[in-house]
Amino acid sequence: MSTATVEDLTEITAPDRFWNRQRRLGAALVIIGLIAAIVFGSLAESKTAKFTLSEDAEGAALSINGQFGAILFGVVTIAAGAALLAGVAKRWQTWLLGLGIVTFVLSFLCWQVAGKFLPLVDTVSGSLELALPLILGALAGVLCERSGVVNVAIEGQFLMGAFGAALVGTLATSVWAGLISAIVGGVIIAAMLAWLAIRFLVDQVVVGIVLNLFALGVTGFLYERLMQPDALKYNSPPRLPEWKIPGLADIPVIGPVLFDTNLLVWIALILVFVIHFGLKRTRWGLRTRAVGEHPTAADTVGIRVRGLRYMNVLLGGVVAGIGGAYFTLVSTSAFNKNMTAGAGFIALAALIFGRWTPFGALGAALFFGFAQKLANYLSAVGSPVPNQFLNMLPYIATIIAVAGLVGRVRAPAADGVPYVKS
Amino acid sequence: MTTEVAPPEKKEEEPKRETFISLFLQNLWSANTVTVTFLSIFLALVIGAVLIVISDSQVLSYFEYFTSRPSDALNASWDLISQAYADLFKGAIFDPAAFQAWFDGTGTWQAAFGPISETLTYAAPLVFTGLSVAIAFRGGLFNIGGQGQAVIGCVTGGVVGFAVGLPVGLHLLVALLAGFLGGALWGFLPGLLKARTGAHEVITTIMLNYIATLFLSWLILQNGVRDPDRTDAISKTIESSAQLPALPSPLRVHLGIVLAVVATAVVAWLLNKSPFGFELRAVGVNPPAAKTAGMSVAKTYTLLMVIAGGLAGLGGAVQVLGTADKLTAQVAGNIGFDGLLVALLGRNKPWGTLLAAILYGALRAGGNLMQVDAGISLELVTVLQALIVIFIAAPALVKAIFQLRAARSARLGTTMAKGW
């Protein structure tokens, strides 16, 4: 009988097996390191790769010979993998894995940038901007799913948020009214999700998917009826202003990225800390986690399971609605049909890849944002690597993560299971 | 997953004091599946009507003096709504004017049967993707990957259609088979991952959907696939020997709908009569019990996803060989996600799925006329489709709205929620 589920695997894994997780990771790193050193190294031109510390080709830069860099970083990746294979102490494992992956990316960059330049500030701020909706969407997912409600409707919340921000922002000619109605838009979808999933016990994945289509249809319908005929009246929202903090904004690379930017970046980053702290250290967080892992036990000690779930799903709607505002108040200044184009599902991927934790979600979202930014950069400089394959990265990474090939991903135990008081 | 009983049969022997009519009426207003389905469609149409009215500035202006002369606002609303829904009907089923013209000899029979032809054309791929979701559901798997599997089916079916030279007849068969195999491969991956590592199929299939779409958008730009005479991203045209034979133009309905009915019959047989169907239903209801009874849950999951993926792949192939003729980035449209709704509406039963697909095809075909004639966006159809399924999936909601009696023998088909 070859039935093995996640639960079985943990029991099977014996501590003294030779091909344990660390050795498998090490072997994988050695293989990708070899690819980096041999393939990237031989394909790279022997020209200078310039990483400028500004938004363009000017100014101070870190330079390295492209071919040399590709081989050097590939060898470092191999070394990190070899160290893991040799069986170093467990506490070094994460660091070595991180080092291996970072050097692999650097080797790839050296190959691609050889003979050209890559502006670091632009790359970092672009990655953060692309990651912004993903961070907010994934945080919305964290809020819902840690309390046991699967949220596949992030995409729909984004769309409603973006639509609300564009419509009300234009009518009121106020960016703040737009932001608030984005929140309302996210909460509307969240309320439908909560009501159908908690009150009527409908399959949460089904509700999520259907709500996505509903949001797509409603926003598309109203877009074609209202916004398309009269874009000036209904669809020209103001942009969120960019604020520059004097002093801090002058720090190289980090300054312009973090301190000369719009409000949403700060909201997103602060929310990561707040939700992390809230989940770990407050009464609300303990209760949320209890409801998500074992609702019956939580109910026994007097926690209102359904009430807490309602609250968390609605809070998730608030956060996802802010994420939706990104699309119409920050990224572009008009609503368009299906403009989120699957970002909600990448946010879902970031949530899962980040193992249902706020900081994990932040890391995953930044990684996905970087992959997207890199894809844009490569297609702009005419790289032979097709940008579609780079855009696949988030999805492939998530499949690898849920398949347990790298570490183990476990959802909250009661995620998606409706609670019926008996 | 849903396991519900058929709507209550009228008993042959009536209980003493209840007449047949009163029993029938009682059953009619009880929450059986048929009643809930019709009321769901009705509710969706009502909400759609509200959307139509509130998005029309002309009609809204009459509402400004609603208290003084309500008849203006109500008449205008009624005209708008009735025109929209009449168009929906005329575009989907039949247009009395076209029939009249045909009988008078001023019109052609093609025009009279045009609406039905359009409905069946849109329905054909949805039947396949719907069956794909339905059969997976019965085995306890939630196949959200219908979209990706259909896209890969489009790709493999389409590539065989224009890149391989084969005699008429054989070419079509090979292209359809290629579509099936492509989709089957895309279903095999999540099935295998589920069986071997326990990776949840909802997550893996969502991710594979996007990978498939990106792969398609890359593929149509490659030399050998891309049409050299065109500047935009579009593939070569599929050879006529690989296209599904259709009725004479302007009717578009093609052999796909016949294949869809055959596929429904095969799936119905597979589910209800074959040993594998028994196994998959057993696994779907209770995996540990099935395992104890000596069935291999892992093997069933994998094989089930292969079949489900193959069906969705066939849907993609029917789409590209029947109507699209070329690969584009949007060739699969939304047939995978629509298939999900179709399966839910059909309550995961093969023949129910067929009917649901025809209803969705009708909405789509009627929506086209509604857009052209009444100027109401096709997106309204998406809203209607989503709303119908929301109400179907929450029968308790419908029951509460209409104060329905609990059905005597039918259990409401609430989908049983389960976690990641």
Interface residues (C-beta under 8 A of the other chain):
Chain A: M1 S2 T3 A4 T5 V6 E7 D8 L9 V150 V152 M192 L196 A197 F200 L201 V202 D203 Q204 V205 V206 V207 I209 V210 L211 L213 F214 L216 G217 V218 G220 F221 L222 Y223 E224 R225 L226 K337 G342 F345 L348 A349 I352 P386 Q388 F389 N391 M392 Y395 I396 T398 I399 V402 A403 G404 L405 A411 A413 A414 D415 G416 V417 P418
Chain B: L51 S55 D56 F142 I144 L193 A195 R196 T197 G198 A199 H200 V202 I203 T204 I206 M207 L208 Y210 I211 L214 F215 S217 W218 K291 S296 V297 A298 K299 F337 L340 L341 L344 I376 S377 E379 L380 V381 T382 V383 L384 Q385 A386 L387 V389 I390 A393 A394 A396 L397 T414 T415 M416 A417 K418 G419 W420
